[in-house]
Amino acid sequence: MVWVPGGTFLMGSDHHYREERPAHRVTVDGFWIDRTPVTNDQFARFVASTHHTTFAEIAPDPAEYPGALSEMLHPGSLVFVKPQGRVDLRDPGNWWSYVLGASWRRPQGPGSMLVGRTTHPVVHVTYADADAFARWLGKELPTEAEWEFAARGGLDGATYAWGEELMPAGHPMANTWQGRFPFENTLADGWEGTSPVASFPPNGYGLYDMIGNVWEWTSDWYRPNHPAEAMKACCIPHNPRGGSLVESLDQSMPEFPIPRKVLKGGSHLCSPNYCQRYRPAARFPEPVDTSTSHVGFRCIVREDERQNVR
């Protein structure tokens, strides 16, 4: 883990997606954070020790998903499937497929394996799976504020975790999508999907893959923007925990009232023409029951909790 000193920073952005507004000052105390996302190898040790079964490996309960097709009520997870050509970018169903049998052990579904991917970030984990891993080690998942502070690496207010250019001198700084998403990837960064952790330069705190590769779970409930009271100059929020369960449910679909947590960091699927969320300020609402081939996590330890770490 890496020690991230506390401080006050500019959280959010007024210049990108609506949910990142308003930009506002926040103070966080210092904490330890995993140098990289949790890898398949690390997660495998957790499963071997605890016999944990991930959400993707359990058949959905029909009572919790009224109206769901019976053929979909089997263990599985969402997998990115690259289309052959241009598709309507307004419909994620054009590239996401619920693949029966897909899980952290079989990232692309039946027939795929973890051979050659032990140092890649673990994927197909829901919030509860990530939280269970963290608790096993006496750790926690970071709040959105803690995560964003760490991702910035000391570059307060910068657009990217490394400065103001997405690809300085044409050099990829993270595992993102180059080309026309979702059908053309030029592989300028060398990777079609996830990459081994620490394949790209660290940020100012020595942290790898805070941007790109996989989205990362945080402990905050999602709300569609930062609270307006955060703009008050008289009271800078200290160690804020965003949102509430009720606010999160307000953002869910009426037919499937599933609460959502905040994801941070973007992934290897973020591109200039579709999802420009390869920035510290970017955020995304993920249902807590959803696992995908591009979402992982990392853990933190706050200073007063170090004695609990395994």
N, C-alpha and C positions, 0 to 999 in steps of 0.2 A: 504494500500500500504506500501511498505518497501523502505526506502532510501538506495540507492546503491551509495557509494562514488565513485567519478571518479578515474581514474588511467590509467596506461599503463600496458598492458598484452600481452601475446603471443597468437595470434589468429590463428586458423587453425591447421593443423597437416601435417607432412611429412611422417607419418607412417601408414596411413589408406587409405581411398578412395582418388582417384586422385583429385576430385573436392575440397578437403580440403586444397590442396597445393597452394602456399608455406606457411609454418608457418611464421608469421611475427609479429612485434610489432605494436600495435595500442593503441592510447590514446582516452579515452572517458571522457566526463564530467559527473558529478554526475546526477542522475535522480531517480524519484520514479517509482516503478514497482509493479503491482498487486502481492500480496503474493501467489496467486494460479491462475490457469487458470480460465477464466470466466465460471461460472456454468450455468446449465439449469435454475435454479431459477433466477439468475441475468439476463439472456437473456430473460426470460419470462417477466420480469418487463420492459425491453426495448421495447419488442414487444407490450406489453399492452399500453405503453405510446405513442409510435410512429406509431403503426399499420404497422410496417415494415414487408414486405414479403420477405423471403429469396429466393435466386436464385433457390434452390431445389424445391420451391413451385410454380415455374412459368414454363410453358411449353416452351421448347427451340424454338427459331425462326428458321424455316427451312432454311431461307436465310443465316444464320450464320453457318449452318452445312450442306453444300451441300453433297448429297450422303448418309446422315444418314437414317437409316431405319425408316419408318413412325411410327412403333409401339414403337420406342424409343423416339419420339418427344412428350413426356408427362412429367409432373413434376416427379422428382425422384432424386436419388442420389446413389453413390457407397457404397455398403455394403459388409463387409467381411463375406464370407460364408465358413466355415471350411470344406475342402474336407474330404472324408472318408478314404483316404489313401495317399500314396506317389504320388506326381505329379511333373511335370517338373517345376523347380523353375525359368526357363527362361521366363515363360509365366504367368504374374500376373492375366490373365483372368481365371486361374485355381482356384482363391480364391476371386476375386472381381466380383461383380455382380451389374449391374445397376438395382436397384429395384424401380419400379414405386410406388410413394407414400411415399418413404422414405424421411424424413426431420428431422430437429432438434426436432420436436414434436413426431415423430415416427421413432426412430433411426434404427430399424430393418425393417421398412416398415409397411404397413397396419396391424393393429392388435397389434402392439407394442405401448407402452405408456411410459411416463416419471415417472410413479409411482415407487418410490424407487430410482429414479435417479436425484432428484432435486439438489443434491450436487455433481453430476458427472459433468465433463467438457461438455459444449455444443459442439456438433459435427454437421456435415453436414452444415457447414458455409463456404462460399467462402470468398475470400479476401474482396470483397465489403461489405459483411455482417459484417465481423469483423471490418472493417473500419467505417461502419455506427454506430456500437455500441460504438466504441471509441469516435467518434465525438459527439455522444449524451451526453457523460459525460465530454466533453472538454478534452479528452485524445487523445493519438495516439498509433499506433502500433510501437514497437521498431524496430530500425535498426538491421541488423544481428550482428554488432559489439556490440551494447548495450545488445542485448539478450545474446550473448555468454559471455560477461564480467559478467553479472548477474548470468548466469548459473554456472560459475566456482566458485562462492562463495569465492573468494580470493585464491583459489588453482591454482596459475598461472602455466600453462603448464601440469597440471595433466591430465591423460587419461580420468578419469571420474569426475563427479562433487563432488565426495566424496573421491577420491584418485586413487590408481593404480589397485585395484582389483574390478572386476565386482560385485562379491558377497562376501564381506569380511566375513570370517568364515562361509560361506554358507548362509549368511543372505541377502535376497533381499533388495536392496536400492531404487528400483523404480518398477513401474508396467511395466514389459517387458514380453517377451515370454520365458518360460522355456520348453525345450523339442525340438522336431523336427518340425519346422515350415514347412508347415501350418496345418498339420493334427494331431499333438500330442502336447498337452499343459499339462505339469505335474502340473500346478497351484501351484508351490512352493511359489509364492507370494500371493496366495489366490484369484486371480481374473482371470476370463476368458476373459473379455472385459475391458471397462473402469472401473475405481474405483473412489470412492468419493475423492475429492481433499483433500490433506493433510493426506492421508492414510500412507505415507511413510516419513522417516525423512527429515527435511529441510536441505538445504545446508548451507554454512557458513554465508550467508546473511539472513538466515531465510526464504528462498523462497522454496515453495513446488512444486513438480511435474515439475521442469525444465527439468527433464529427464524422458522419458517414459510417460505412460498414453495416452496423445495425442500429436501429432505434433503441433507446433504453428507457425502461420503466422508471418512474419516480413515484413517490408515495402520495403526491398531491392529487386530490380529486379535481377533475377538469371543470373549469368554467370558461365561457367564450372570450374572456378578456381579463386583463389584470384589473383589480378593483379600483374604482375612481378615487377612493380615499387615499390610495397610495401616492397621489399627486400632491398631497398636502405637504408643504415644505416644513411644517412644524413637527412632523412626526414620521421619521424614516422607519419603516417596518424593520423589526429585529427578529431574525430567524422565522420568517413567515411560513405558514403552512396554508397553501392556497385551497380555495374551494370548500365545498361540503358535499356530503352524499346527496342531499336534496338538490343542490345546484347541478350536480353531475347527472342525476336522473332526468332533470329538465332538458338535458342535451341528447338524451337517448331517443330512439324511435318508439312511438306509442305502442306498437305491436310487440316490441321487445325491450321492455324497460330495464336495460342493463346499465349499471353505473360505469363511469369511465374515469380512468386515471390519465395523467399527463405523460406523454412520451416526449423525449428530447433527443436531439442530435442528428436526425435524418438517417438515411441509410444508403446502401449501394444503388438504390432505385431512385434517388433524388436527382433531378436533372434541371438544367436551365429552362427547358420548355414545358416542364410540368410541375415539379415539386421543389421549389427553391428553399428547402428547409435544412440545408447543410450549414446552418448558422447557430450560434449559441442561443440566440433569442427565440428561435423557432420552437413551436410546440404543436402537439397533435393529440386529440382525444381518442384513447383506445379503450374499447369495452373490456372490462376485467376478465371476461370469459373468452377472450379472443387470443389465439396464438397464430403466428404467421412465420414465414420463412425469412423475415427481415427484422424481427424484434428480439432483442436480448436485454441485458442489464449488467450493472456493476453495483458494488456495495460500498457503504461508508461505515465509519466508526467515529462517533463523537468523542471528544477528549475525556468526558466523564464516564464513558462506557468501555474504556480500553480493557479493564480487568475482566470483562465478560467474553473476550474474544478467545476462540479455540486456538 
